[in-house]
Amino acid sequence: MLDLAVSQPSVGVLRDQGFLQGFGIDLGDPNKWGDETDPRIVGHDVTAGNEEGGRKAMENLLAKDQDINVVYTINEPAAAGAYEALKAIGRENDVLIVSVDGGCPGVDNIADGVIGATSQQYPLLMASLGIEAIAAWAKDGTKPAPTPGKDFFDTGVALVTDQPADGVDSISVAEGKNLCWG
């Protein structure tokens, strides 16, 4: 598990715990990462959300267990660094790296075989809907209704991969490239 920072900002905790929950792993305290007891988790390390941090964190986890076969990363730059660490020991083709964001460089890394899949978000939609909500509130105090069944407005997410798993909704890299940002 390649996380963001020791301080465990909420974005890092939510991504980490969401991945583990989706993977079927029992969470310890869902408000922090690193207290899980599942033996499949080799450990957590921090990346600062950048490539060098991802490389170093991956090296640290590989020092604990050379047989790692799935790596979660906080974002795609950290995933690229993890890939470089795996490549340095000849394991780049037998470890699945999954990530979060869905920016264009990350989607390109899926096409290139660096990342197996990424959870694509839509920040431009988030920003435009935020501006619309501010304008409506400033005009007459109207607050947008949350997405049904949620306590927030959900702008969506899609798993981008060209190797979809049975029963898991996903879009192709070509579709991801049409929706990516950055």
VOVO-938588 format. One line per field, with one value per residue: residue number from 1; y, z, x of N, C-alpha, C in turn. Coordinates in pm, whole numbers, padded with zeros to 5 digits. Each point is the difference from the previous one (the first is absolute). Example, Ala and Ser with C-alpha at 12.3 -4.5 7.8 and 13.67 -1.06 7.14 Angstrom:
BEGIN
n <- 1:2
n.Y <- -00569:00105
n.Z <- 00780:-00072
n.X <- 01319:-00035
ca.Y <- 00119:00119
ca.Z <- 00000:00006
ca.X <- -00089:00082
c.Y <- 00120:00109
c.Z <- 00000:00073
c.X <- 00090:-00077
! end
This chain:
BEGIN
n <- 1:2:3:4:5:6:7:8:9:10:11:12:13:14:15:16:17:18:19:20:21:22:23:24:25:26:27:28:29:30:31:32:33:34:35:36:37:38:39:40:41:42:43:44:45:46:47:48:49:50:51:52:53:54:55:56:57:58:59:60:61:62:63:64:65:66:67:68:69:70:71:72:73:74:75:76:77:78:79:80:81:82:83:84:85:86:87:88:89:90:91:92:93:94:95:96:97:98:99:100:101:102:103:104:105:106:107:108:109:110:111:112:113:114:115:116:117:118:119:120:121:122:123:124:125:126:127:128:129:130:131:132:133:134:135:136:137:138:139:140:141:142:143:144:145:146:147:148:149:150:151:152:153:154:155:156:157:158:159:160:161:162:163:164:165:166:167:168:169:170:171:172:173:174:175:176:177:178:179:180:181:182
n.Y <- -00116:00075:00057:00103:00005:00009:00126:-00088:00090:00058:00070:-00005:00030:00088:00037:00000:00051:00085:00005:00005:00087:00064:-00018:00038:00095:-00067:00113:00058:00113:00018:00066:-00112:00007:-00127:-00009:-00033:-00113:00026:-00126:00025:00084:00026:00112:00111:00082:00110:00074:00080:-00103:-00038:00006:00091:00056:-00018:00040:00097:00034:-00019:00064:00086:-00006:00013:00086:00022:00006:-00081:-00066:00129:-00010:00080:00116:00058:00104:00101:-00002:00047:00119:-00028:-00030:00110:00056:-00054:00032:00116:-00004:-00037:00093:00069:-00074:00045:00072:00088:-00122:-00023:00134:-00010:00113:00043:00097:00131:00055:-00066:00065:00082:00049:-00010:00051:00089:00007:00001:00086:00055:-00048:00129:00039:-00086:00090:00097:00055:00025:00117:00091:00052:-00003:-00116:-00045:00058:-00044:-00117:00010:00049:-00095:-00082:00055:-00002:-00122:-00031:00062:-00060:-00119:-00038:-00035:-00114:-00053:-00080:-00078:-00079:-00051:-00018:00124:00039:-00024:00091:-00114:00037:-00114:-00124:-00030:-00130:00044:-00091:-00060:-00030:00019:00005:-00126:00063:00060:00098:00019:00094:00004:-00023:-00044:-00058:-00054:-00020:-00036:-00055:-00028:00041:00120
n.Z <- 00000:-00111:00119:00044:00128:00085:-00030:-00099:-00099:00014:-00099:00070:00113:-00058:-00073:00098:00088:-00097:-00031:00127:00023:-00113:00054:00090:00033:00115:00023:00051:00029:-00056:00110:-00013:-00061:-00024:00041:-00127:00020:-00118:00000:-00085:00101:-00090:-00032:00066:-00101:00019:-00089:00079:-00054:00007:-00116:00044:00060:-00114:-00061:00084:00002:-00132:-00006:00085:-00072:-00109:00080:00024:-00131:-00055:00065:00021:-00011:00097:-00066:00111:-00080:00077:-00094:-00121:00046:00113:-00082:-00069:00119:00042:-00118:00015:00125:-00048:-00091:00101:00047:-00117:00079:-00093:-00047:00126:00009:00052:-00068:00104:-00055:00026:-00072:-00091:00040:-00101:00076:00095:-00078:-00039:00132:-00004:-00101:00074:00078:00035:-00023:00084:00094:-00030:00113:-00112:00044:00027:00024:-00131:00008:00090:-00071:-00117:00057:00050:-00114:-00064:00095:-00014:-00133:00010:00086:-00078:-00099:00055:00035:-00127:00065:-00069:-00052:00103:-00048:-00056:00129:-00024:00080:-00126:-00085:-00052:-00039:00066:-00035:-00070:00004:-00025:-00094:-00060:00129:-00038:00127:-00010:-00029:-00051:00022:-00127:-00032:-00131:-00032:-00115:00073:00079:-00117:-00037:00120:-00030:00093:-00010
n.X <- 00085:-00002:00008:-00072:-00042:00099:-00029:-00008:00022:-00118:00052:00111:-00061:-00081:00103:00087:-00085:-00030:00128:00041:-00096:00031:00117:-00092:00082:-00006:-00066:00105:00061:-00121:00032:00070:00115:00026:-00126:-00001:-00064:-00052:00038:-00099:-00016:00095:-00061:00021:00017:00069:-00066:-00070:-00061:00129:00062:00083:-00103:-00064:00111:00026:-00128:00002:00115:-00056:-00111:00074:00059:-00130:-00037:00087:-00096:00007:-00134:-00047:00001:-00051:-00029:00035:00094:-00016:00042:-00064:-00101:00032:00014:-00115:-00047:00062:-00048:-00117:00009:00049:-00101:-00044:-00079:00033:00020:00035:-00006:-00121:00013:-00071:-00070:00012:-00089:00068:00110:00018:00098:-00091:-00094:00091:00023:-00132:-00011:00096:-00097:00010:-00124:-00056:-00031:-00086:-00032:-00068:00045:-00091:00121:-00001:-00064:00089:00095:-00047:-00027:00123:00044:-00069:00046:00120:-00014:-00051:00095:00091:-00064:-00029:00121:-00019:-00022:00101:-00090:00029:00092:-00108:-00029:00043:00098:00031:00049:-00034:00121:00005:00020:00107:-00001:00122:-00023:00100:00006:-00128:-00040:-00037:-00112:00108:-00086:00031:00089:00012:00126:-00052:-00095:00095:00061:-00121:00014:00126:00079:00052
ca.Y <- 00116:00120:00106:00137:00065:-00050:00072:-00064:00090:-00076:-00053:-00120:-00103:-00047:-00081:-00123:-00084:-00039:-00109:-00121:-00045:-00055:-00122:-00096:-00010:00061:00119:00026:00127:00051:00139:00005:-00116:-00064:-00083:-00123:-00119:-00099:-00036:00031:00135:00000:00120:00133:00096:00128:00037:00143:00012:00025:-00117:-00040:-00058:-00131:-00092:-00027:-00077:-00135:-00066:-00033:-00113:-00117:-00045:-00082:-00119:00003:-00068:00086:-00020:00109:00124:00115:00127:00116:00069:-00056:00021:-00100:-00128:-00002:-00027:-00140:-00078:00008:-00086:-00138:-00021:-00012:-00138:-00092:-00047:00093:-00068:-00095:00067:00088:00131:00071:00136:00089:00134:-00004:00104:-00051:-00077:-00130:-00083:-00041:-00105:-00125:-00044:-00045:-00114:00039:-00014:-00092:00066:00117:00045:00133:00102:00105:00127:00113:-00004:00044:00146:00071:-00013:00083:00139:00012:-00001:00129:00101:-00019:00041:00147:00059:-00012:-00090:-00138:-00098:-00116:-00123:-00104:-00115:-00089:-00105:00047:00131:00091:-00008:-00094:00031:-00125:-00061:-00118:-00077:-00002:-00112:-00080:-00139:00002:-00121:-00037:00052:00132:00101:00076:00055:-00028:00108:00096:00081:00079:00111:00102:00065:00038:00141:00028
ca.Z <- 00000:-00011:00043:-00025:00101:00136:00068:-00042:-00038:-00029:-00136:00001:00079:-00073:-00114:00053:00061:-00107:-00075:00082:00015:-00130:-00017:00094:00120:00118:00044:00143:00013:-00137:-00006:-00014:-00066:00063:00116:-00047:00044:-00107:-00034:-00140:-00006:00039:00079:-00054:00000:-00052:-00128:-00025:-00125:-00116:-00056:00084:00121:-00037:-00019:00132:00079:-00056:00042:00141:00015:-00057:00098:00095:-00066:-00144:-00073:-00019:-00133:-00029:00065:-00006:00016:00025:-00127:-00112:00011:00093:-00072:-00093:00080:00041:-00119:-00019:00101:-00042:-00122:00039:00044:-00100:00037:-00053:-00077:00078:00113:-00043:00066:-00018:00049:00006:-00056:-00138:-00084:-00129:00012:00062:-00099:-00093:00066:-00013:-00138:-00010:00087:00127:00098:-00048:00002:00086:00029:-00061:00054:-00097:00071:-00073:00032:00141:00005:-00064:00084:00118:-00039:-00015:00134:00062:-00066:00043:00140:00005:-00061:00080:00114:-00037:00017:-00086:00069:-00016:-00083:00077:00077:00049:00065:-00081:-00142:-00059:-00140:-00069:-00008:-00087:00000:-00135:-00023:-00120:00047:00100:00076:-00009:00105:00046:-00102:-00037:-00135:-00066:-00005:-00101:00063:00102:-00065:-00039:00121:00094:00023:00040
ca.X <- -00085:00081:-00089:00042:00082:-00010:-00108:-00125:-00110:-00122:-00001:00083:-00068:-00117:00042:00059:-00102:-00093:00063:-00001:-00139:-00039:00076:-00056:00083:-00059:00069:00008:-00070:-00012:00046:00146:00056:00114:-00031:-00062:00073:-00001:00139:00032:00056:00141:00022:-00032:00110:-00048:00058:-00017:-00074:00086:00066:00114:-00057:-00053:00112:00060:-00096:-00006:00124:-00013:-00090:00066:00098:-00076:-00055:00028:-00107:-00117:-00058:-00093:00041:-00090:00070:-00083:-00021:00076:00145:00053:-00003:00113:00119:-00005:00036:00145:00063:-00024:00079:00140:00028:-00054:-00134:-00100:-00104:-00078:-00065:-00109:-00004:-00127:00016:-00116:-00008:-00048:00057:00049:00125:-00029:-00067:00107:00078:-00074:00024:00139:00023:00060:-00108:-00103:-00130:-00012:-00134:-00002:-00089:-00031:00015:-00059:-00142:-00010:00018:-00111:-00119:00024:-00026:-00145:-00059:00030:-00083:-00139:-00009:00014:-00119:-00123:00019:-00027:00108:-00026:-00037:00102:-00034:-00088:00066:00129:-00008:00080:-00029:00096:00028:00029:00132:00002:00124:00057:00091:-00024:-00007:-00106:-00032:-00141:-00087:00044:-00026:00119:00004:00127:00097:-00046:-00105:00066:00073:-00098:-00053:00108:00033:00139
c.Y <- 00122:00121:00138:00050:-00062:00066:-00053:00099:-00082:-00057:-00129:-00114:-00056:-00086:-00136:-00093:-00044:-00114:-00129:-00057:-00065:-00133:-00109:-00019:00073:00118:-00001:00121:00060:00145:00012:-00124:-00059:-00086:-00131:-00120:-00108:-00031:00028:00140:-00005:00121:00124:00081:00126:00044:00150:00023:00027:-00126:-00048:-00063:-00138:-00104:-00042:-00085:-00144:-00078:-00044:-00122:-00127:-00055:-00088:-00130:00013:-00058:00081:-00020:00104:00121:00105:00124:00115:00076:-00055:00036:-00100:-00138:-00011:-00027:-00144:-00090:00001:-00087:-00147:-00035:-00022:-00141:-00103:-00052:00086:-00069:-00096:00058:00095:00127:00064:00135:00077:00132:-00001:00116:-00060:-00072:-00137:-00095:-00046:-00111:-00133:-00056:-00057:-00117:00031:-00023:-00095:00064:00124:00036:00146:00089:00113:00138:00120:00007:00045:00152:00073:-00009:00080:00146:00023:00005:00132:00110:-00011:00046:00153:00067:-00006:-00097:-00146:-00086:-00120:-00122:-00102:-00109:-00093:-00113:00040:00135:00103:-00013:-00081:00030:-00121:-00040:-00120:-00068:-00010:-00114:-00064:-00149:-00011:-00136:-00028:00057:00136:00099:00077:00057:-00028:00120:00104:00091:00091:00118:00111:00080:00052:00149:00012:-00032
c.Z <- 00000:00020:-00020:00104:00137:00075:-00034:-00030:-00048:-00141:-00007:00073:-00078:-00120:00046:00052:-00101:-00083:00080:00014:-00130:-00028:00097:00127:00115:00045:00151:00026:-00140:-00015:-00001:-00074:00086:00120:-00038:00042:-00107:-00043:-00146:-00014:00052:00088:-00074:00000:-00068:-00121:-00024:-00135:-00121:-00040:00087:00130:-00026:-00018:00135:00087:-00050:00039:00147:00020:-00060:00093:00106:-00063:-00151:-00084:-00014:-00141:-00039:00080:-00024:00016:00010:-00130:-00106:00000:00096:-00066:-00097:00075:00047:-00115:-00021:00101:-00038:-00123:00035:00048:-00094:00031:-00060:-00074:00082:00127:-00057:00083:-00033:00068:-00004:-00068:-00142:-00085:-00128:00010:00063:-00097:-00105:00061:00003:-00140:-00016:00091:00134:00114:-00059:-00011:00088:00014:-00043:00063:-00103:00064:-00075:00024:00144:00008:-00061:00083:00129:-00028:-00017:00136:00072:-00060:00045:00144:00011:-00054:00095:00118:-00028:00021:-00090:00085:-00019:-00095:00083:00068:00058:00069:-00069:-00145:-00066:-00148:-00078:00003:-00094:00012:-00144:-00008:-00134:00034:00107:00067:-00015:00118:00054:-00115:-00029:-00140:-00057:00010:-00103:00057:00107:-00057:-00042:00119:00093:00000:00029:-00099
c.X <- 00090:-00090:00064:00100:-00025:-00115:-00139:-00113:-00120:-00003:00081:-00067:-00119:00037:00053:-00108:-00105:00056:-00009:-00141:-00048:00069:-00048:00081:-00069:00085:00013:-00086:-00009:00047:00152:00046:00112:-00031:-00069:00086:00005:00143:00038:00060:00143:00030:-00046:00129:-00052:00083:00009:-00069:00086:00077:00117:-00050:-00057:00108:00057:-00094:-00010:00125:-00009:-00090:00059:00108:-00067:-00044:00019:-00115:-00128:-00054:-00105:00046:-00107:00087:-00101:-00031:00095:00149:00065:00003:00117:00131:00006:00042:00152:00075:-00016:00084:00148:00034:-00065:-00140:-00111:-00114:-00086:-00061:-00105:00004:-00134:00010:-00131:00033:-00053:00043:00057:00135:-00022:-00068:00101:00085:-00073:00025:00140:00033:00065:-00100:-00103:-00136:00009:-00147:-00008:-00107:-00014:00006:-00057:-00151:-00022:00007:-00119:-00128:00015:-00029:-00150:-00069:00023:-00089:-00146:-00018:00007:-00127:-00120:00011:-00027:00125:-00030:-00037:00112:-00047:-00088:00079:00134:-00018:00089:-00043:00111:00018:00048:00146:-00010:00136:00048:00100:-00030:00001:-00107:-00018:-00148:-00076:00039:-00021:00128:-00018:00139:00094:-00043:-00110:00061:00076:-00096:-00051:00108:00026:00148:00105
! end
